[in-house]
């Protein structure tokens, strides 16, 4: 018969994660440590509860967005529209837009192409942050001001604004009489430098409450600012158009900047519900925190009304399904009709066309821009004339030919780190009831259960089998609807104390089982348990070998407003519920030890759950700023090949280590940093060891702030950042008496 094991009346919980030396190389098989049989999903008795965690994540979000319905009448939309506007600005990170600092624009070269000119321009959308752009200007001597079209681009990685499809629309538009400005998107073309790639840049910005999409839109707004400095541009006739990522930029810029009078969104019309189920989250530029909790796509488009909006979608678009595009476009048209402008919105589906901005897409756009900015025609397609784009490598399309200006300028990651360092300085240096309550409220929101009433754990266990040093039992429980948590529990042959050790690893319980840690703990007479938190081990799932679902899981949780670190902290707290309800392991208090990426869920759980009386953090970070890293260095030719590596597993390879995007919490640095959360645990016992950011960029200031905030409580914290965590250190720390 099993009985509880105690150490000073406290259960001990150890969390291990990626790359910890205690976890050895894998030697067994998945089946050996699996709690659920390795059956195809369709052969399982209950499909959804036993599917990978992504199924639940997408299903919950897809169900949630169904609540966003069309308003009943114009009055309802008048009331709803400001709510959408505020929520969208917050989600994209432009609730408080940056200062409109001097553009410091300069023309680096001019080229004559007969009937039009190209000016190579550099302007700064933010101080010291250059944007490389080409300005196409008609050469005729027509008097008066001209309409202008801004052309943000999609993911043309190497070519950027020099891509032939991009050149083609600029040339046709300038020949029609428009002034045209096209610029390289962040991380593309001439701006494809380390620190600007969307995944590294986007997840560096999130803790600040900003997004890479917001920075892209700000580039467009500053592009319009530049256009309006030109004597021949009419400020009342500005258009914008782009495809894919440029379509995103077009939609979002037009929604937020009413200087845009006509927009053509290409390859970016969709329905959130449809996209969630049948497409994907794709690039980090689509990851707007909490977007799904605030609106549907058609409501973003509705912010453009009554200004002119055209939506173009290929019937064979494999990224944004046309079925969802049709419904969203119809809903957008309803919003336009409610404001009496049904003639100013149009959806065009192009039969047989893929995701592109080829000639079949461009010709309807020309007609739309001519009608609404030139007051010519009915908006029907205008045939594209003979166009001969330059070679994509032509130096006349470059603004910074030797790359000396952009390469020496700060990247997005550089600027994000600078802003983050300034932000943490503003965090309260001293604790107070008000500060503690604000921190507690924020953490409770991150770790909150989906429903106020507790969910049935549905515990399940198996018969214990003999193993070296004791016995092994496989068990499971349900953290929340559809979130299955499998685990392993080892019991020693001879128990010497009343203690339970729970070990959770980012590599899953299999890595724990095959580590060198379990056997010594059993020999010491301790019960050891290991579980897979959501997105770990058996709950994760793979797309194909070497490519798991972590990136899409992380992205969807960001969009759904439930960051993964908070959900894993909730699973940890539910694990404590499970252990507490077992008669043989019941305990009112726990000690938690967290390693690496799982140290953050551990911190969140400890702040939120007073049952955790002791906490040790190993292979952790001194600051969330340490997550703001640049991907492994690649040559200019290699970067387009590797720019999307982080999407394979949701982890950024810096060359020295990996940053798990699942540990990035949007807007976190507006509330607290790691030392602030650690300090909130006082006077509970804390061990901080084996720091893994002791040589990260700017580590000296991060360490200094950590020590300043937490070391005032020297009796309750043991700060030993250079010492690895092992059984000896852990036992030494546990044996120390609590401070009086």
N, C-alpha and C positions, 0 to 999 in steps of 0.2 A: 504493500500500500504506500502511495506517495504521500509525503508531507511537505509543508512549506519549509524553505531554507531562508534564513535571515542573517543579515549583517547589520547590527545595531538597529534592527527593526525596519530596514530599508531595502527594497528590492533594487538590484543594479541592472541598468539597461545600457548596453554598449551598441553604438551604431558605427559600422565600418563602411567605407566606400572606396571609390575608384583609387587604385594605385597605392594602397596602404601596404607596407611590407609584411604585415601580419597575414595578408591574404596571398597564399602561394599560387603557383601556376596550376591551372585546371588539369586534373588527372582523371576525373570520373566522367560520367555521362549525365546528360540532362535528365534522363529517365530515373537515374538512381536517386536523385533528390527531388523529383517532381512530386507534387501533392496531387495534381489532377492528371489523369491519364492523357497521353499524347494522342488524342483522337481528333480527326477532322471536326471542325465546328458543327457541321450538319449532322454528325453522329452523336453529338452530346445531347443529353436529355433536356437541357435548357440552354438555348443558343446564346442569348445576350449575356446572362450572368457569367458565362464561362468563356467569353470572347476576350481578346486583348483589350487593354484599358482604353485604347483609342476609340473603340466602338461606343463605349459609354460616353466618353468625352464629346464626340461628335453628335451622338444621339441626344444628349441633354441639351446641347446648344441649339441643334436643329429644332427641337421641340420648343425651346424658349422663344426663338425668333418668330414663331407663328403668331405670337400675341400682337405683333405690329401690323395693324390693319389700316386700310384706307379710312380717312376721316369721312364722316357721314355727309358733311356739307362744307361750304366755304368757311363758315364760322368756326367749325371744328378745326380746320386746317390753320386758320389764323391763330387759334389758341395753341395748337400743337407745334407750329413752325419754330417759335423761339426756343422751345424745349429741345428740338432737334438741333438747332444751331448751336446752343450752348453745349450740349452733350458731344456734338461732333468736334467742336473746337477743343474741348477737353481731351477727347480720345486721341486726336491727332497731335496734341501738344502745343496748340496755338491759342490756348485760352488767354494767355498774356503774350502777344506776339513780341518778337525781338524788337529792339530799337532800330529804326531806319537810319543806319549809320551811312556815312558818305560812300558812294559807289566806287569812287576812285577809278572810274572807267578810263580805258585808254585803247586806242586803235593801234594794233601792232603792225598791220599791213592792209593795203587796199589792192583789189584786183578787178580789172575791167574785162567783162565777158560780152561786150557788144551792147546788148540791150539792158543789161543790169550790172550792178557792182556787188562784190562781196567784200565786206570789211571784217577783218579778224579782230575781235574785241575781247578784252579781259575786264571784268568788273567784279567787285567784292560784294557778295550778298551779305556777308558778315565781315567784321574787321579781320583782315589778313586771310580771308577764305575766298580765293579767286574762282570765278566761273568763266570757262572758256566758251565763247559764243561766236557764231557767224551771223552777220547782219546782211541780208539781201535787200538791195535798194534799186528801184526802177531808175533807169538812166535818163528817161525823157524829161523834158523841162516843164512838165505840167505844173501849173500854179496851184497853190492851196495845199491843204493838209490831206494826207492819205490815211486810209485805214491800215491797221497793222495786225499781223497774226503771229502769236507766239507758238512755237512748236517744241514742246517738251518731248523727249524721246523715250522709247521703251528700252529694253535690255539689249542694246547694241554694244556689247562689252568692249571689243577692241576698236571698232569703227566709230562708235559714238555718233556724233552729228554728221560725220562723213559718210555714213551708210548710204548706199545708192538710193534706197527707197525714201530716205529722209531728204536727200538732195533733190529728188524728183519733185516732191510736193513743194519744197521751197522755191524751186525754179519756176514751176507753173504759177504759183501764187504771186511771185514778184512780176511775172509777165502779165498777170491780170491787173496789176497796179497796186498790189499790197507791199508794204514794208514788212519783211519777215525776219524774225529773230529765232534762231535755233541754238540751243546750247547743250553741252555735254551734261548728262545726268551725273549725279554724285557717283563716283566709282566706275565711270565708263569713259571711253574715249581718252582724251588728254587728262581726264581726272581719275583714271584708273591707277591709283597709287595705294600703297598699304595704308590702312586706317580709314579708307573711304568705301571699301566694299560693303554692300548693304547688310550682310549678316553681322559682321564685326561692328560696324558703325551703328546699326539699328539697336543691337542689344547693349551697346555702350550708352546709348541715349535713354533707354527705357527707365533706368533708375532715377533719372532726372525729371521724369514726367514728360519726356519728349519722344519723338519718333522720327525715323528716317523719312517717312512720308511727309511729316511736317517740315522737315528741312528741304525736301524736294519742292514742296509747295512754296516755301519761302523764297527759294531760288527763282521760281516762276514769278512771284509777286515783285521781286527785285528786278527781274527781267522786264516786267511791265514798267516799273519805275524808270528803267533805262530807256525804254522806248519813248516814254513821255518826256525825256530830256531832249529828244530830237525835234528840230523845228518843223519837219515835214510829217509828223505823226499826229493824227486826230485823236485826242484822249477819249472821245465819245464813240469811237469805232475800233474797239480792240477785240480780237478773236483769239481763241486758243484751241489747238487740236493736237492729239497724240494717240498712239496705239499702245495697248498692253500697259506696261508701267507708265508710258506716256499718256495712256487713257486714264489711268488712275490719277496722274498729275493734273490732267485736263479737268476731270470731274471735280476733284477736290479744290483746285484753284478757282474754278468757276463758282463753286458752291460758297467759297469764303471771300471772294474778291468781286464786288459788284461792278468794278471797272470793266470786267469781261462782259461784252454785250452779245457775243455769239460763241458757242462751243460745239465742237464735234468730238464726241467720245468714241474711240474705235477699239473694239476688242476688250471692253471692260464694262459691259452691261451684264448684270447677273442678279440672281436672287440669293440672299444669304442662305436660306433653308436649302435650296437646290445645290448650291456650291458646297456647303458643308457635307452633304451626303454623297455627291457624285463628282466632285472635283478635288480641290485641295487648297491649302493655305499659301502654298508657293513662297515667293520671295518675302523677306522680312519687311519690305515696304508695304505689305498688306496687313501687318500685325499692329493694329490699333487697339490699345487696351480697352476692354469693356465695350467695344463697339456693338457686339451682338445684344448687349443688355440695354441698349438705348434706342435702336432704330433698325429699319430695313434699308436696303440699297435705294429703293425708290424714294425714300424720304430725303436721303442725301441729294439725289438728283432734284428733288422738289425745292431745295434751297435755291436753285438756279432760277426758278420761275419768278417773274414772267420773262426773263431774258431767254434768247433763242438757244435751244438745245437739240442737237441731232445725235442719235445713237446708231452706230453701225456695227453689225455683228455678222460674222460668217456662219453659215449653217453647219459647217464642219469644224468649228472652233473646238479643239480638244481640251482647252484650258478652262473656258467659261461656257458651260453648256447652253446651247441656244434655247432650250426649253425654258430655263430660268430667265434668260434674257428677254424672251417674249413676254412673260408674265410681269417682270419688273418694268419693262417699257410701257406696257398697258397701264400699270399702276401710276407710273410717272405721268402719262398722258392725262389720267384722271385728275391729278393734282393741278396740272396746267389748266384743265377745263374749269376747275373750281375757282381759279383766279381770272377766268375769262380770256385765256391766251392759248387755246387749243391749237391755233394755227402756228404757234411758235415752238412746237415740239414735234419731232419726227423720229420714228424707228425704221431702219432699213435692214432687212435680213438679206444677205447676199448668198444665193444658192450655190452650194458646192465649194464655197471659199473657206480656207483655213484661218487660223489665228495669224493675221498679217495686216500690213498697211500698203498693199499692192495697188496697182492702178484701178481695179474695180471698186476699191474703197475710196480712193482719192477723188475720183470723179464726182460722186455724190457730195463730198465735202466741199469741192470747188463751188458747186451750185448753191449750197447752203450759205457759204461765206459771201458769195456774190449777192444773194438776196438780202441778207441781213446787215452787211457792212458796206456794200457798194450800191445797194438799192437797185440791183439789176436782176432780171429774170424772176422765175417763179420758185426757185429753190430746187429745180430738177437738175440732174447731173450735167456737168459741163465736160466735154471731151478733152482729154489731156493731149496737148500737141506733142510734137517730136521733142524729146528731151534727151540730152546726152550728158549724164552725170560725169563728174570727174572720177578718176580712179580714187578709191578710198584712201590710198596712201599719198595722194597729191599734197605736197607741202602747202599749197595755197589754201587748204582747208584747216590748217593748224594755226593756233593763236600763240602757242608757246613752243616753237619748233624744236628747241633742244631740251624742253622739259624742265629748265632750270628754275622757272618761277613757281610752277605748281608743285614740283617735287620738294621744294624748300619751304613750302607753306605748311602750316599746321593742318593735319587731317581732321576728320570728324572725331575720331577717337581721341586725338590730342586735345581738341577743344572740349570734348565731353569730360575728359579727366580734369581739365582746368576748371570747368564749371562745377564739377563735383567737389573738388578740393575747396572751392569757395563756398559751396553749399553746406558742407559739414562743419565749417567754421561757425556758421550761423546757428547750428543746432545748439540747444541749451547745454551749457557746460556743467550746470549744477542741477541736481534732482530736486523736484518739488512735487507736491501732490498733483498739481495741474499737469506737470510734465509727465509724471507716471501714468495718470489717467488717460492722457492723450495717446501715449505709447500702448497702453493696455487695450484701448478701444481699437486702434489700428490693427494690432496683432489678433485680437478676437475676430475682427472682420475677415482677416486672411485665413484663419483656422476654423471658422464657424461651421457647424454642421449644416447640411442642406435644409433641414427642417428643425423647428424648435423642439419638437418631441424626439426622444432618442429612438433610433432604429434598432430593430431586433438584430443581434449579432449573428444569428443562425450558426452557432459554433458546430464544428464537426471535427472528430478526431478518430484516429485509428489505434490499433493495438501496438504497444511498444515492442520493438525488436531489439535483441542484444547487439551492442557495438562495443568496440574497445573502450574500456573505462566506464561503461554504463549501458544505457538503453536509449533508443531513438524512437520518437513518436512523430507522425505527420499529422498536422491539424490545419484548420482553416476557419475563417469567419468572414462576415460581410460587413465592411466598413460603412457603406451606405448602399442604397439601391444600385445593384449592378456592379458594385466594386468589391470583388472577391480578393481576400488577402490570404495567401497560403503561407504556411510556416512549418518549421521543424523545431522539436524540443528534445534536448538530451538531458537525461537524469543520471547523476553519478552513482557508482556502486555504493560508495560510502559518503554520506553527507556530514560535513564538518561544521556547517553554519547555515543559518536561515537566509539564503540569498538566491536571487534569480538574475541571470545575465541575459538580456535580450540583445542580439546582434543583428543589425540591418545594414546591408551593403548595396551600393549602387550597382554592383555586379550580380546582385541577387544572393539568395540564401545558399545557392550552390557554391559560390565563392567562399562563403563563411564556412560551409561544411568541409571544404577542401583546404582551408587555411591551417596554419599551425597554432591557432588560438584555442580551438574547442577542447582539444585533449588536455592541455594544462589546466584549464578551468574545471574540467571534470575531475582531474586528479586532485584539485584543491577542494573538491566536495561541493561544487557549485552546479546548479541547474543552468543550462544554456539554451536559449531559444533564438531562432532566426526567422524573420518574415520578409516577404517581398512587399514593400510599399508600392503604391500604384506606379506603373511605368518601370518597374524593376522585375528582373527574373522572369517568372512564368507569366506575369501580367503584361509584359511589354509587347512582344510580337515583332515579327520581321516582315519587311517588304520582299527582300531577297537577301542572300548571304552578304554580310557586310553592310547592310542598309536596314536599320530598324526604324520604328515609327516615332522615335523620341522627338524629332524636330516638329513633326506635325502635331504631336500631342502638346508640346510646349506652346506652339503657336496658337492652337485652338484654345488652350487655357488662358492665354493672354487676351485673345479676342473675346472670350467669354467672361472676362473679369474675375477669373479664379486662378491666380498664378500657381504653378505646380508645386512650388516650395510650400505654400500654405496648405495645399491639399495633402501633401505628404506629411506635414505636421499633424493634420487632422487624423490621418491614418495611424500615425504614431500614438496619438492620444487614444484612439480606438483600440490599439494594441494593449494599452494599459487597462482599458475597460475589460478586454478579453481576459488578461491575466488576473485582474482583480476578481472576476466572476468565477474563476476556477477555484474550487475549494482547496486544491492542493497547492495553489500558488498565490492565493489572495494576499493582497498587500495594500495598505492605504497610502504608502509613500514609495517613491522610486528614485534611483539615481540613474541619470542618463549620461552616456558617453557618446559623443558624436564625432565622426571623422569626415574630413574632406567635404565634398559637396553636400553630404547629409548633415553637416554641422549646422547649416542654416535652418532646415526643418526642425532640428533638435532645439535650437535657440527659440524658434517661434513657439514650439510646443511647451518649452519650459516657462516662457513668459506667460503663456495662456493658461497653463495647468499647474496649480499649486501642489498637486500630488508629487511633482518632481522636486525632490529635496536636494539633490546633488547633481551637478552636470560637469562633464569634462569635454573639452573641445580639442581635437587633435587633427592635424592636417587641415586646419581651418584657415580663414583669412582674417587679417586685422581689420579689413574694411571692405565694403561692397565695391569700392572704387577699384579694388584689385581684379574685379571681373572685367573691367574695361581694358581689353587687350587687343593687340593687333595679330592677325593671322600669321602663320609661318611665312617667312620671306620667300618670295618667288620672283623670278625674272619677269620682265614685261611680257615676254612671249608665253611664259608658263601661267601667268595669273588668270587669263580667261579659262584655262583648263581647271584650275583649282578654286576659282572664286566661290563655287557652290559646294565645296567639300563639307561645310558645316551642316548642310541640309541632309547629309547622309545619316547622321546620328544626333543632330542637335547639339554638337559639341564643337567648340572652336579650338583648333590645334594651333598653339602659339609657337610651336617648335620646341619649347621647354616643358609645356604641360598643356592640359586641356581645360577649357572653361565650359561647364555644362550650362546651357542656356536655361535649363529648368531651375537654376538657382537665381535667376534674374527676376527681380520683383519690380514691376512698373511703379514709378513715383516713390520708391522706398526712401531715397535720400532727401525727400521733402519731409520725411517723418523721423527717421532714425538710421543710424549706422550700426555696425556690429558692436562696437564698444558701448553704445547706448543701451542695446538690448542686454549685453552681458551685465552692465551695471545695474539694470533693473532686477537682476536675480539676487542681489545682496539682500539679506546676509546669508543666503544659501551658499553652500560650498561650491566653488568653481575651479576647475583645472583647465588652463589654456597651454597647450604644448604642441610641438611639431608644426609650427606655422609654415604654411606653404607659399606665403607671399613675401617672405623676408628679403627677396631680391627683385620684387616686381617694380615697375617704374614708379618712382616717387615713394618708395617704401619707407624711407626715413620719416617723412611727415606722417604717414599712416600709423607707423609704430608709435611715434611720439604722441599722437592724439589718443591712441588706444591706452597707452600707459597713463596719460593724464586723466582720462575719464574713469578708468577702472582700478588703478593701483592705489587709490586712496583707501580702498578697503582691503589692505594687505592681509588682514586676518582671515578674510573669506575667499580670497583668490590666490591661487598659486600660478604665477606667470612664468612659464618655462618654455619659451618659443623654439628653442633649438634642440630640445630633447625629444626623441621619438617616444611615442606611446608603446609600451609593451606591458606584459603582465606584471613585471616587477614595479614599474612606476605606478601602474593602476592600483596595485595592492598597497603600496606605500601610501598613496594618497587616501585610499579608502580607510586605512587604519588610523589616520590622524583624527583626533577628536574634533568635534565641531567647535568653532569659536564661541566663546562665552560673551 
